[in-house]
Amino acid sequence: MQQVNVAKLKGEDQSREGMGDVPFRFGYGFDVNYTLEDGTWEKQDSVNVWNLKITSPGAYSLNFIFEKLFLSEGAELYIFNPDGSMVYGPVTDAQNKSGETFLTDLVAGDEAVI
């Protein structure tokens, strides 16, 4: 991911202080366009596993908004940090019935594997 200019964001936040009911900045989002082609596939036992490592240097945590997520029956989505101290999932087709937009919870740290 691109480097986030935290000093600039803090300056923007300070300039908004005293402007009334301005919400706390949760994070900084930016759009990417990853597909299955961007990750790697490997066979583990009789299961196909796809992985994509996302890194955003200096981030406290990462979360993801999938615009077009479709999980077929039997598929499971996991998102975890490399040391395994935080694991989000499994997400199955039961949680993603619409096959459309899906928002994840936070994963601590500046790296995550989807």
C-alpha positions in Angstrom: 0.0 0.0 0.0 1.0 3.6 -0.4 2.7 5.3 2.6 0.3 7.3 4.6 1.4 10.8 5.7 0.3 10.7 9.3 1.7 14.1 10.1 -0.5 15.6 7.4 -3.6 13.8 8.6 -2.9 14.9 12.2 -2.6 18.5 10.9 -6.0 18.2 9.1 -7.5 16.8 12.3 -6.1 19.7 14.4 -7.5 22.2 11.9 -11.0 20.7 12.4 -10.9 21.0 16.2 -13.6 23.4 17.5 -15.6 23.1 14.3 -18.5 21.5 16.0 -19.6 17.9 15.8 -16.8 16.5 13.6 -16.3 12.7 14.0 -13.1 11.2 15.1 -10.9 10.0 12.2 -11.0 6.3 12.3 -8.5 5.7 9.5 -7.4 6.6 6.1 -8.8 4.7 3.2 -7.7 4.4 -0.4 -8.9 2.3 -3.3 -7.1 -0.6 -4.8 -8.1 -3.1 -7.4 -6.8 -6.6 -6.4 -8.2 -9.7 -8.0 -7.4 -13.4 -7.7 -4.6 -12.8 -10.2 -2.7 -10.7 -7.7 -2.4 -13.5 -5.1 -0.8 -16.9 -5.1 -2.5 -20.3 -5.3 -1.2 -23.4 -3.6 -2.6 -26.8 -2.9 -2.7 -27.8 0.8 -3.8 -31.4 1.2 -6.9 -31.5 -1.0 -7.7 -27.8 -0.6 -6.8 -24.9 -2.9 -5.6 -21.9 -0.9 -5.2 -18.4 -2.2 -3.1 -15.8 -0.3 -2.4 -12.1 -0.7 -0.2 -10.2 1.7 -1.0 -6.5 2.2 1.5 -4.2 3.8 0.9 -0.6 4.9 4.0 0.6 6.7 3.4 2.2 10.0 -0.4 1.4 10.2 -1.8 0.5 13.6 -4.3 -1.8 12.0 -5.9 -2.8 8.7 -9.4 -3.5 7.7 -10.8 -4.2 4.3 -13.9 -3.4 2.2 -14.5 -5.9 -0.6 -16.8 -4.4 -3.2 -17.5 -7.6 -5.1 -16.9 -10.6 -2.8 -18.5 -13.9 -3.7 -17.7 -16.9 -1.6 -18.9 -20.2 -3.0 -20.4 -22.9 -0.8 -17.6 -24.5 1.2 -15.2 -21.6 0.7 -13.8 -19.8 3.8 -12.1 -16.4 4.0 -9.5 -15.6 6.7 -7.5 -12.5 7.3 -4.7 -12.6 9.8 -1.5 -10.8 10.8 1.7 -12.7 10.0 2.5 -13.7 13.6 -1.0 -15.2 13.9 -1.9 -13.2 17.0 -5.1 -12.0 15.3 -7.3 -14.0 13.0 -10.5 -12.8 11.4 -12.7 -15.6 10.1 -13.8 -18.0 8.9 -16.2 -16.0 6.8 -18.4 -18.2 4.7 -21.1 -17.8 2.1 -23.5 -17.6 5.0 -22.1 -14.2 6.0 -21.8 -13.0 2.4 -25.1 -14.0 0.9 -25.4 -11.0 -1.4 -22.0 -11.6 -3.0 -21.5 -7.9 -3.0 -19.9 -5.4 -0.5 -18.3 -7.0 2.6 -16.6 -5.1 5.4 -14.1 -6.8 7.7 -13.1 -6.2 11.3 -9.7 -4.7 12.2 -6.5 -6.7 12.1 -3.7 -5.4 14.3 -0.5 -4.3 12.7 0.7 -3.0 9.4 0.6 -6.4 7.6 -2.2 -8.8 6.9 -2.6 -11.9 4.8 -6.0 -12.5 3.1 
